[in-house]
Amino acid sequence: MKNYKKVKKIEEVLESITCDRCGLTLPHYEKGMFIRISHNAGYGSFFRDGNMVRADICEKCISETLGEFLTIIETS
Protein backbone atom coordinates (compact mmCIF):
# COMPACT_ATOMS: atom_id res chain seq x y z
CA MET A 1 0.00 0.00 0.00
CA LYS A 2 1.20 3.50 -0.82
CA ASN A 3 0.82 6.07 1.91
CA TYR A 4 0.70 9.75 1.01
CA LYS A 5 1.07 12.89 3.01
CA LYS A 6 -0.26 16.29 2.03
CA VAL A 7 2.34 18.96 1.35
CA LYS A 8 2.00 22.56 0.39
CA LYS A 9 3.52 23.26 -2.98
CA ILE A 10 5.25 26.62 -3.30
CA GLU A 11 5.06 27.89 -6.83
CA GLU A 12 6.76 30.91 -8.37
CA VAL A 13 4.30 33.05 -10.29
CA LEU A 14 5.35 35.98 -12.44
CA GLU A 15 4.14 39.16 -10.75
CA SER A 16 5.84 41.92 -12.72
CA ILE A 17 8.70 42.62 -15.12
CA THR A 18 11.31 45.35 -14.71
CA CYS A 19 13.38 46.75 -17.57
CA ASP A 20 17.07 46.19 -16.90
CA ARG A 21 17.92 49.46 -18.68
CA CYS A 22 15.45 52.10 -17.47
CA GLY A 23 13.84 50.42 -14.44
CA LEU A 24 10.25 50.56 -15.77
CA THR A 25 8.17 47.96 -13.95
CA LEU A 26 4.91 46.65 -15.40
CA PRO A 27 2.52 43.93 -14.19
CA HIS A 28 2.90 40.40 -15.56
CA TYR A 29 0.04 40.77 -18.06
CA GLU A 30 2.07 43.46 -19.87
CA LYS A 31 4.94 41.03 -20.55
CA GLY A 32 4.39 41.53 -24.28
CA MET A 33 5.88 45.02 -23.82
CA PHE A 34 9.28 43.46 -23.03
CA ILE A 35 11.88 41.55 -24.98
CA ARG A 36 14.14 39.04 -23.27
CA ILE A 37 17.65 38.83 -24.67
CA SER A 38 19.40 35.61 -23.73
CA HIS A 39 22.80 34.45 -24.96
CA ASN A 40 25.17 31.62 -24.06
CA ALA A 41 28.69 32.95 -24.42
CA GLY A 42 30.98 30.84 -26.58
CA TYR A 43 34.70 30.21 -26.80
CA GLY A 44 36.69 33.46 -26.76
CA SER A 45 33.60 35.55 -25.98
CA PHE A 46 33.88 38.96 -24.34
CA PHE A 47 31.47 37.56 -21.70
CA ARG A 48 33.76 34.54 -21.03
CA ASP A 49 33.17 31.06 -22.28
CA GLY A 50 30.18 29.26 -20.76
CA ASN A 51 28.53 32.27 -19.12
CA MET A 52 24.91 33.17 -19.75
CA VAL A 53 24.05 36.77 -20.61
CA ARG A 54 20.42 37.81 -20.09
CA ALA A 55 18.42 41.06 -20.05
CA ASP A 56 14.74 42.01 -19.99
CA ILE A 57 14.33 45.25 -21.94
CA CYS A 58 11.14 47.27 -22.53
CA GLU A 59 10.11 48.14 -26.09
CA LYS A 60 10.95 51.82 -25.59
CA CYS A 61 14.53 51.04 -24.57
CA ILE A 62 14.93 48.52 -27.40
CA SER A 63 13.78 51.21 -29.83
CA GLU A 64 16.11 53.85 -28.34
CA THR A 65 19.10 51.51 -28.16
CA LEU A 66 18.77 49.38 -31.29
CA GLY A 67 16.19 51.26 -33.34
CA GLU A 68 18.42 52.01 -36.32
CA PHE A 69 19.47 48.34 -36.51
CA LEU A 70 15.98 46.81 -36.25
CA THR A 71 13.83 45.76 -39.15
CA ILE A 72 10.10 45.69 -38.47
CA ILE A 73 8.37 42.99 -40.50
CA GLU A 74 4.61 43.47 -40.63
CA THR A 75 2.52 40.33 -40.34
CA SER A 76 -1.15 40.39 -41.18
N, C-alpha and C positions, 0 to 999 in steps of 0.2 A: 504494500500500500504506500502511496506517495502522500506525504504530509506537507502541507503548505502553510506558510505564515504570510500575513498581510504586511506589506511594506509600502511606505509612501515613496513615490517616485518623484524626484526633483528633476524638472525639465527646464532647460533654458529656452526662453521665448523672446524673440526679437521685440524690443520695446521702442527703440529709436535708432537713428543713424546720424553720425556726426561727420561732417566733412573734415578730412585730415589737413586741408589747406586753410580754409577760412573759419572753421569752427561752427558752421551752421548745423543746427540739430533739428531734425524733422522726425515725426512719429513714423513707426514701422510701415504704415500703409502708404507712405510717400517714398518708399524705397526705389521706385521707378525714376526718381529725380536724382539718383546717384549712380555712379559707375564704379565698379570695383576693378582695380588694376592689380593683377596678381602675376608674379613672375618668379620662376625658379632660376637662380643664377647658375650659369654654367662655368666650365673651366676657363680660367683667366678673366672672369668677370670683374668689373669694378666693385660689385657687391660681394665678392668672394664666393668661390665655388661651393655649391650646396646650400647657400642661404636662400630663404624665401623673402621676396620683396612684395609688400602689399599696401594698398592705399584705397580708401573710400573717398571719392571726390564728387562734389555736387556738380550738376550740369553747368552752372554759372562759372565755376572755377575751371572746368574742363574747357569751356568756350574761351575764357580769358587766357588760359595757359597754352592750349593746343589749337585754338580756333583756326589759325592760318594753315595748319597741317591736316585738318579734318576734312573729310569728304562726306557730305550728307547725301545718302541714297534714299530717295523717296520710295516707299512701298505703298501700293494701294490696290 
